[in-house]
Amino acid sequence: MPDYSWKRTPFERSQPLRRTTSWEGVFEPLRDPARFAQVQVNVELGTVVWPGGADIDPDVLYSAITGIPIAIPAAAERR
């Protein structure tokens, strides 16, 4: 499995991408470093995307970078 990572700034520790994706399905082609390097920032979606439809949910990306867990409301609160 590739050990890709990102940084918020050049001075920070890398955040491993392997915790964010399973590298299956639409992410399978991204095991190839050349395909992974085709990453782009989609400002409208607020996240990173790759050709072929792979993207990372902005909430998951934010949580992975900041370490702040995603708050999932209880079923009763979602109504």
RAJOHU-V643198 format. One record per residue. N is the residue number from 1. PSI is psi in radians with two decimals (999 if undefined). OMEGA is omega in degrees with one decimal (none if undefined). NEAR is the number of other ideal C-beta (glycine too) atoms within 8 Angstrom. Layout:
n=N psi=PSI omega=OMEGA near=NEAR
n=N psi=PSI omega=OMEGA near=NEAR
This chain:
n=1 psi=2.33 omega=179.7 near=5
n=2 psi=2.67 omega=179.7 near=10
n=3 psi=0.91 omega=-179.5 near=6
n=4 psi=2.67 omega=178.2 near=9
n=5 psi=2.97 omega=177.4 near=8
n=6 psi=2.88 omega=177.7 near=8
n=7 psi=2.53 omega=174.3 near=10
n=8 psi=-0.66 omega=177.1 near=6
n=9 psi=2.85 omega=179.5 near=5
n=10 psi=-0.25 omega=-175.1 near=4
n=11 psi=-0.11 omega=-176.4 near=4
n=12 psi=2.83 omega=173.3 near=7
n=13 psi=2.60 omega=176.3 near=4
n=14 psi=2.58 omega=175.5 near=7
n=15 psi=1.94 omega=-176.6 near=11
n=16 psi=2.27 omega=178.0 near=9
n=17 psi=-0.38 omega=-176.6 near=11
n=18 psi=-0.39 omega=177.0 near=10
n=19 psi=-0.23 omega=-174.0 near=6
n=20 psi=-0.46 omega=-175.4 near=9
n=21 psi=2.74 omega=179.2 near=8
n=22 psi=-0.06 omega=-179.7 near=5
n=23 psi=0.55 omega=177.1 near=10
n=24 psi=2.96 omega=176.9 near=5
n=25 psi=-2.20 omega=-176.6 near=5
n=26 psi=-0.37 omega=179.3 near=7
n=27 psi=-0.24 omega=-177.8 near=10
n=28 psi=-0.82 omega=-179.5 near=8
n=29 psi=-0.36 omega=-177.0 near=10
n=30 psi=-0.05 omega=172.3 near=13
n=31 psi=-0.45 omega=177.2 near=9
n=32 psi=2.07 omega=-178.0 near=7
n=33 psi=-0.58 omega=179.2 near=6
n=34 psi=-0.69 omega=177.4 near=6
n=35 psi=-0.72 omega=179.4 near=12
n=36 psi=-0.63 omega=-178.1 near=12
n=37 psi=-0.18 omega=178.7 near=6
n=38 psi=0.16 omega=-179.2 near=8
n=39 psi=2.53 omega=176.1 near=8
n=40 psi=2.73 omega=173.6 near=7
n=41 psi=2.16 omega=175.9 near=7
n=42 psi=1.85 omega=-175.6 near=10
n=43 psi=-0.65 omega=-180.0 near=5
n=44 psi=-0.69 omega=179.0 near=4
n=45 psi=-0.36 omega=-179.4 near=8
n=46 psi=0.60 omega=-178.6 near=6
n=47 psi=-3.09 omega=177.6 near=11
n=48 psi=2.53 omega=-177.8 near=10
n=49 psi=2.76 omega=176.1 near=10
n=50 psi=2.68 omega=173.0 near=14
n=51 psi=2.50 omega=-179.1 near=5
n=52 psi=-0.07 omega=173.8 near=7
n=53 psi=-0.05 omega=179.5 near=6
n=54 psi=2.36 omega=172.6 near=10
n=55 psi=2.94 omega=178.4 near=10
n=56 psi=2.24 omega=178.9 near=10
n=57 psi=2.30 omega=-178.1 near=7
n=58 psi=-0.63 omega=178.7 near=9
n=59 psi=-0.70 omega=178.0 near=7
n=60 psi=-0.74 omega=178.8 near=10
n=61 psi=-0.82 omega=179.1 near=12
n=62 psi=-0.78 omega=-179.7 near=9
n=63 psi=-0.73 omega=-179.7 near=11
n=64 psi=-0.66 omega=-177.1 near=10
n=65 psi=-0.71 omega=-175.1 near=9
n=66 psi=-0.39 omega=-175.1 near=6
n=67 psi=0.05 omega=178.5 near=4
n=68 psi=2.12 omega=-178.4 near=6
n=69 psi=2.68 omega=176.5 near=4
n=70 psi=2.20 omega=178.8 near=7
n=71 psi=2.08 omega=178.3 near=4
n=72 psi=2.01 omega=-178.2 near=3
n=73 psi=2.62 omega=175.5 near=6
n=74 psi=2.74 omega=-177.2 near=5
n=75 psi=-0.70 omega=-179.2 near=6
n=76 psi=-0.53 omega=-179.5 near=5
n=77 psi=-0.32 omega=-177.2 near=6
n=78 psi=-0.15 omega=-176.3 near=6
n=79 psi=999 omega=none near=4
